[in-house]
Amino acid sequence: MRAHRRPAICLYGVKLKPYISLPSLLVVGVALLPPLASPGLAQNDAGPQPSKNVRDSVYSAAQAQRGETAFRQTCTECHTPSQFSGPNFIAAWRGAPLYQLFDLIRTTMPNDFPGSLPAQTYADIVAYILKLNQYPAGQKELAPDPDSLKAIRIEPPRSP
């Protein structure tokens, strides 16, 4: 009997090794996608311009809690929360629509079965990542709707 092999991940036409981690994938994504590396370019696509940013309380505390639970159950085999927070993470995503982060996670994770979680669970995990980066929670939940997520820009947290 043959051993189960993980499928290779393709990111924008580049075939990646099946054991690549999300942080490594983020670095590759930054290298391949000028919009992620340059905030000015992130808004030059034909899509709607982001009308708010992640500092505008775009997720709820309860949603971030669900996202933390999902992260612990699904992601911690390969990842730690520290990989998704801090200056390097913010620098990599600054100026990008939140949809780009959501879509990257949704289409590549979990590594052994990408896209296998409900869309709401991916949105909950994104909410948890926002909480990790000290963005404020609000009353409304982050919806897994592409148009809504494209309208939210990732910006650095406010200084204390």
C-alpha positions in Angstrom: 0.0 0.0 0.0 1.3 3.5 -0.9 1.8 6.1 1.8 -0.5 9.1 1.6 1.3 12.0 0.1 0.2 15.6 0.8 -0.8 17.5 -2.4 1.5 20.2 -3.5 0.3 23.8 -3.0 0.1 26.1 -6.0 0.4 29.8 -5.3 -0.2 32.0 -8.3 1.2 29.3 -10.7 4.2 28.4 -8.5 4.1 24.8 -7.2 5.3 24.7 -3.6 6.5 21.8 -1.5 3.6 20.1 0.4 5.2 20.7 3.8 5.6 24.5 3.4 4.3 26.4 6.4 1.9 29.4 6.3 4.6 31.9 7.3 6.8 30.6 4.5 3.9 30.8 2.2 3.4 34.4 3.3 7.0 35.3 2.5 6.6 33.7 -1.0 3.3 35.6 -1.4 5.0 38.9 -0.6 7.7 38.2 -3.1 5.3 37.2 -5.8 2.6 39.8 -5.2 3.6 43.4 -5.5 0.3 44.5 -3.9 1.3 42.8 -0.6 4.8 44.4 -0.7 3.6 47.9 -1.5 0.5 49.5 0.0 0.2 51.8 -2.9 -0.2 49.0 -5.4 -2.6 47.0 -3.2 -5.4 49.5 -4.2 -4.7 49.6 -7.9 -6.7 46.6 -8.9 -10.1 46.9 -10.6 -11.9 45.8 -7.5 -13.6 48.1 -5.0 -11.4 50.4 -3.0 -11.3 49.5 0.7 -13.6 51.9 2.6 -12.5 51.0 6.1 -9.6 49.4 7.8 -8.9 46.7 10.5 -8.7 49.4 13.2 -12.4 50.1 12.7 -13.6 47.2 15.0 -14.5 44.9 12.2 -14.9 41.7 14.2 -16.5 40.7 17.5 -14.8 39.4 20.7 -16.9 36.3 20.6 -15.8 35.6 17.0 -12.1 36.0 17.9 -12.7 33.5 20.7 -14.2 31.0 18.2 -11.2 31.7 15.9 -8.8 31.0 18.7 -10.5 27.7 19.4 -10.4 26.8 15.7 -6.8 27.8 15.5 -5.8 25.7 18.4 -7.8 22.7 17.1 -6.7 23.0 13.4 -3.5 25.1 13.1 -1.3 24.5 16.1 0.1 21.2 14.7 2.1 23.4 12.3 1.8 27.0 13.5 2.1 29.2 16.6 0.1 32.4 17.2 3.3 34.4 17.2 3.7 33.6 13.5 0.6 35.7 12.7 1.4 38.8 14.8 3.9 41.5 15.2 5.8 44.0 13.0 6.8 41.5 10.3 3.3 40.2 9.8 1.9 43.7 9.7 4.6 44.9 7.3 3.8 42.0 4.9 0.1 42.7 4.8 0.0 46.5 5.2 -2.3 48.1 2.7 -3.8 44.8 1.4 -7.5 44.1 1.5 -8.4 41.8 4.3 -9.8 39.4 1.7 -6.3 38.6 0.5 -5.4 37.2 4.0 -8.7 35.4 4.3 -8.4 33.9 0.8 -4.8 32.8 1.3 -5.7 30.9 4.5 -8.9 29.5 3.0 -7.3 28.2 -0.1 -4.1 26.8 1.4 -5.0 25.6 4.9 -5.2 23.2 6.6 -2.1 22.1 4.7 -3.3 18.5 4.4 -6.8 19.5 3.2 -7.1 23.1 2.0 -10.5 24.7 2.0 -12.0 22.0 4.1 -13.3 24.3 6.9 -16.5 26.3 6.7 -16.1 29.8 5.3 -17.2 31.2 8.7 -14.5 29.3 10.5 -11.9 30.9 8.2 -13.4 34.3 9.0 -13.2 33.4 12.7 -9.5 32.6 12.4 -8.9 35.9 10.6 -10.7 37.6 13.5 -8.4 35.8 16.0 -5.4 37.0 13.9 -6.7 40.6 14.2 -7.0 40.1 18.0 -3.5 38.8 18.1 -2.4 42.1 16.5 -4.3 44.1 19.0 -6.9 45.5 16.7 -10.1 46.4 18.6 -13.2 44.2 18.6 -16.6 45.6 17.9 -20.2 44.5 17.9 -20.4 43.1 14.4 -18.8 39.9 13.2 -16.4 39.7 10.3 -18.5 38.1 7.5 -16.8 35.6 5.1 -18.2 37.6 2.2 -15.5 38.5 -0.4 -17.0 41.9 -1.1 -17.1 42.8 2.6 -13.6 41.6 3.2 -12.3 43.5 0.1 -13.7 46.7 1.6 -11.4 46.4 4.7 -7.8 47.4 4.4 -5.0 46.0 6.7 -3.2 48.9 8.4 -0.8 49.0 11.4 -2.4 49.0 14.8 -2.7 52.4 16.5 0.1 53.3 18.8 -0.8 53.2 22.5 
